[in-house]
Amino acid sequence: MKIKTIIATGAVSLALVACVTNPITGRKSVQIVGNDQLSAMGVQEYQTALSKAKVVTNTTDATRVKNVGIRIKNAATNYYKSIGREADLQGYNWEFNLLEDKQLNAWCMPGGKVAFYTGIMPVCKDETGIAVVMGHEVSHALAGHGNERISQAMIAQYGGAIAGGVISNDKLQQIFKVAYPIGAQVALLKYGRSQELEADQMGLYIMAMAGYDPRQSLPFWERMEAQAANSQRPPEFLSTHPSPDTRRSDLNKHMTKALEYYKQAGGKM
């Protein structure tokens, strides 16, 4: 889809027509910010996050996170190339790190910068569990969910000023920092439930494309929900997610297609 833009000196390049169609789910969304701009901001915030955390290296879990990340990234790249949408991935510079933190959480910045917290690794249990989380978080980035949420915030705050291309880069950075706060609760953009369900669907397909059994997504989410039931407050990873029954129903609805991708990838049925 071609997008027309206005470019003003010292201002953000904003799309006049920015209805983006997800090539995996078909869902349409409004994304008015250039992906290259968000990716650049994502790199900056990611480096800030790493500087404030203990990055785990040379452990089994750290290696698993990197290996699974590469397989998921390669599967997504191959799929986008197969449908002629490889241009969608321009500006992505993938990176996968494990951070020492007891939170049950993981996230992916625009542009493919991924972090897992050590707290979620026991729930993942193995590489397939990591693939469930990795596919979900990578899908948020691929679907442009951050762009969509930031675009919604910009429209709400600035309205018609956007059409004139007068939103400064500083203002965009302010919105980005609100969406992806660096600190104790780093990079926890609050996605809507429709976006969470879309990330579940995309993640299911992409993990299957990468050769991971998508059927193992259900036990993972059961383990995560059990953790939520045993805690005073739900893990941040589940803060805006749909109910367990809705998620289970939705995953089952998409499982047949996911298993087709899994079989194509050489998975055992």
ABEGO torsion letter per residue (X at the ends): XBBBBBBBBGBBBBBABABBBBAAAGBBBBBABBAAAAAAAAAAAAAAAAAABBBBBGBAAAAAAAAAAAAAAAAAAAAAAAAGAAAAABGBBBBBBBBBBABBBBBBBBGGBBBBBAAAAAAAGBAAAAAAAAAAAAAAAAAGAAAAAAAAAAAAAAEAAAAAGABBAAAAAAAAAAABBBEABBGBBBBBAAAAAAAAAAAAAAAAAAGBBAAAAAAAAAAAAAAAAABABBBAAAAABBBAAAAAAAAAAAAAAAAAAAAAAGBBX
